[in-house]
Amino acid sequence: MRNAQVSRNTLETKISVTLNLDGSGKAALATGLPFLEHMLDQIARHGMIDLDIQAKGDLHIDAHHTVEDIGITLGQAFNRAVGDKKGLRRYGHAYIPLDEALSRVVLDVSGRPGLVFDVDFVRPSVGDFDLELVREFFQGFVNHALVTLHIANLAGSNAHHQAETVFKAFGRALRMALEADPRMAGITPSTKGAL
């Protein structure tokens, strides 16, 4: 089983992430940020990843540190759990619609961090959740998961739908990239021989 548990404690946040990449899509989430928890649940469910995230942050200031540090800690746990990457499909992609919204996510479990984030939310927040923090979450994740991630929202007039399609597509793309490729059993999916 590909699993990991990582804790990150700073003066701003205390984060604990436990994940199982070969899970059944269960999530246990306590972050103090209900909208973010709704989005993280999409990653778990659509990625078939068991995910437990417990976070306490300086929400009296704002949600920035908490969201970014959850992304960082999740990325660290992912990088640890994915192991040597032998036999993986490595690449994943998904197009996900939700009513009028449509997003595309493409990723490479490459060993190289990179983020292209092309999402213009139609409003700046959903409830009291600042949507510019979605990018901060994914930037923290890619920097520590060491993946290349391209996210594009292709259509949408409802900000909640835009965000939800992004997180669902991310979960689905992760699921595809992490699947075992029977033709690559025991082989690193790179001409370099390392990722």
C-alpha positions as CSV (number, residue, x, y, z in Angstrom):
1,M,0.0,0.0,0.0
2,R,1.2,3.5,-0.9
3,N,0.6,5.6,2.1
4,A,2.2,8.3,4.2
5,Q,1.7,10.5,7.2
6,V,3.3,13.9,7.4
7,S,3.0,16.7,10.0
8,R,4.0,20.3,9.6
9,N,4.2,22.6,12.6
10,T,5.1,26.3,12.3
11,L,4.3,29.4,14.2
12,E,1.3,29.9,11.8
13,T,-0.1,26.4,11.4
14,K,-0.2,22.9,12.7
15,I,-1.1,20.4,9.9
16,S,-1.3,16.6,9.9
17,V,-1.9,14.7,6.6
18,T,-2.4,11.0,6.3
19,L,-3.1,9.5,2.9
20,N,-3.5,6.2,1.1
21,L,-3.1,6.4,-2.6
22,D,-4.7,3.0,-3.0
23,G,-7.8,3.9,-1.0
24,S,-11.5,4.0,-1.5
25,G,-12.1,7.7,-1.6
26,K,-12.8,8.3,2.1
27,A,-12.0,11.7,3.7
28,A,-11.7,12.9,7.3
29,L,-11.2,16.7,7.2
30,A,-11.0,19.3,9.9
31,T,-9.4,22.5,8.7
32,G,-11.7,25.3,10.0
33,L,-12.4,26.1,6.3
34,P,-15.7,24.3,5.2
35,F,-15.4,25.3,1.5
36,L,-11.8,24.0,1.3
37,E,-13.0,20.7,3.0
38,H,-15.6,20.4,0.3
39,M,-12.9,20.7,-2.3
40,L,-10.5,18.3,-0.6
41,D,-13.3,15.8,-0.4
42,Q,-13.5,16.0,-4.2
43,I,-9.8,15.0,-4.5
44,A,-10.3,12.0,-2.2
45,R,-13.6,10.8,-3.8
46,H,-12.6,11.2,-7.4
47,G,-8.9,10.3,-6.9
48,M,-9.9,7.1,-4.9
49,I,-7.5,8.4,-2.2
50,D,-8.1,8.0,1.5
51,L,-7.3,11.3,3.0
52,D,-7.2,12.6,6.6
53,I,-6.3,16.2,7.0
54,Q,-6.3,17.9,10.4
55,A,-5.3,21.6,10.4
56,K,-5.2,24.4,12.9
57,G,-4.1,27.7,11.5
58,D,-4.1,31.5,12.2
59,L,-7.5,31.9,10.7
60,H,-8.0,35.1,12.8
61,I,-5.5,36.7,10.4
62,D,-6.9,35.0,7.2
63,A,-6.9,31.6,5.5
64,H,-3.7,32.1,3.4
65,H,-1.2,30.3,5.7
66,T,-3.6,27.4,6.4
67,V,-4.5,26.8,2.8
68,E,-0.9,27.1,1.6
69,D,0.4,24.8,4.3
70,I,-2.2,22.2,3.7
71,G,-1.1,22.2,0.0
72,I,2.6,21.9,1.1
73,T,1.9,19.1,3.6
74,L,-0.3,17.2,1.2
75,G,2.4,17.5,-1.4
76,Q,5.0,16.1,1.0
77,A,2.8,13.2,1.9
78,F,2.1,12.5,-1.8
79,N,5.8,12.5,-2.7
80,R,6.5,10.1,0.1
81,A,3.7,7.8,-0.7
82,V,4.3,7.6,-4.4
83,G,7.6,5.9,-3.8
84,D,10.0,5.1,-6.7
85,K,7.3,5.6,-9.4
86,K,8.1,2.3,-11.1
87,G,5.2,0.9,-13.1
88,L,3.1,4.1,-12.9
89,R,1.2,5.5,-15.9
90,R,2.9,8.8,-14.8
91,Y,0.6,11.0,-16.8
92,G,-3.0,11.8,-16.0
93,H,-5.7,14.1,-17.4
94,A,-9.3,14.8,-17.0
95,Y,-12.1,17.1,-18.3
96,I,-14.8,17.6,-15.7
97,P,-18.1,19.4,-16.3
98,L,-20.5,20.7,-13.6
99,D,-23.6,22.3,-15.2
100,E,-22.2,25.3,-17.1
101,A,-18.6,24.9,-15.8
102,L,-15.8,22.8,-17.4
103,S,-12.2,22.4,-16.3
104,R,-9.2,20.5,-17.6
105,V,-6.4,19.2,-15.5
106,V,-3.3,17.5,-16.9
107,L,-0.4,16.3,-14.7
108,D,2.9,14.6,-14.9
109,V,4.4,12.8,-11.8
110,S,7.7,14.0,-13.2
111,G,9.9,14.8,-10.2
112,R,9.9,18.5,-11.4
113,P,7.6,21.0,-9.8
114,G,5.6,23.2,-12.2
115,L,2.2,24.9,-12.1
116,V,0.3,26.5,-14.9
117,F,-3.0,27.9,-13.4
118,D,-5.4,29.4,-15.9
119,V,-8.5,30.0,-13.9
120,D,-10.4,33.3,-14.0
121,F,-13.0,33.0,-11.3
122,V,-16.1,35.0,-12.0
123,R,-16.1,36.4,-8.5
124,P,-13.4,36.7,-5.8
125,S,-14.9,34.4,-3.2
126,V,-17.3,31.7,-2.4
127,G,-18.9,32.6,0.9
128,D,-16.0,33.8,3.0
129,F,-13.4,31.7,1.1
130,D,-11.0,33.8,-1.0
131,L,-10.7,32.0,-4.3
132,E,-7.2,33.3,-5.0
133,L,-6.1,30.8,-2.4
134,V,-7.0,27.9,-4.8
135,R,-3.8,28.8,-6.7
136,E,-1.8,28.9,-3.4
137,F,-3.0,25.5,-2.5
138,F,-1.9,24.0,-5.8
139,Q,1.4,25.9,-5.8
140,G,2.2,24.5,-2.4
141,F,1.2,21.0,-3.6
142,V,3.3,20.9,-6.7
143,N,6.4,22.4,-5.0
144,H,6.5,19.5,-2.6
145,A,4.8,16.7,-4.5
146,L,7.3,17.4,-7.4
147,V,4.7,17.1,-10.1
148,T,4.0,19.3,-13.2
149,L,0.4,20.4,-13.1
150,H,-1.6,22.3,-15.8
151,I,-5.0,23.6,-14.7
152,A,-7.5,25.4,-17.0
153,N,-11.1,26.4,-16.4
154,L,-12.6,26.4,-19.9
155,A,-16.1,27.6,-19.1
156,G,-18.1,28.7,-16.1
157,S,-20.4,31.5,-14.8
158,N,-20.6,30.2,-11.2
159,A,-17.5,30.4,-9.1
160,H,-18.4,27.4,-6.9
161,H,-18.9,25.3,-10.0
162,Q,-15.6,26.5,-11.5
163,A,-13.7,25.6,-8.3
164,E,-15.4,22.2,-8.0
165,T,-14.6,21.2,-11.5
166,V,-11.0,22.0,-10.9
167,F,-10.7,19.9,-7.8
168,K,-12.7,17.0,-9.3
169,A,-10.6,17.0,-12.4
170,F,-7.4,17.1,-10.3
171,G,-8.6,14.0,-8.4
172,R,-9.4,12.2,-11.6
173,A,-6.1,13.1,-13.2
174,L,-4.2,12.0,-10.1
175,R,-6.1,8.7,-10.2
176,M,-5.1,8.1,-13.8
177,A,-1.4,9.0,-13.3
178,L,-1.1,6.8,-10.2
179,E,-2.6,3.7,-11.8
180,A,-0.3,0.7,-12.4
181,D,0.6,0.2,-16.1
182,P,0.9,-3.6,-16.5
183,R,3.2,-3.1,-19.5
184,M,5.6,-1.0,-17.4
185,A,5.7,-3.3,-14.3
186,G,8.9,-2.6,-12.5
187,I,10.1,0.0,-15.0
188,T,10.6,3.7,-14.3
189,P,8.4,5.5,-16.8
190,S,11.2,7.7,-18.2
191,T,14.0,7.4,-20.8
192,K,16.3,8.8,-18.2
193,G,15.7,5.8,-15.9
194,A,14.8,8.1,-13.0
195,L,12.1,10.5,-12.0
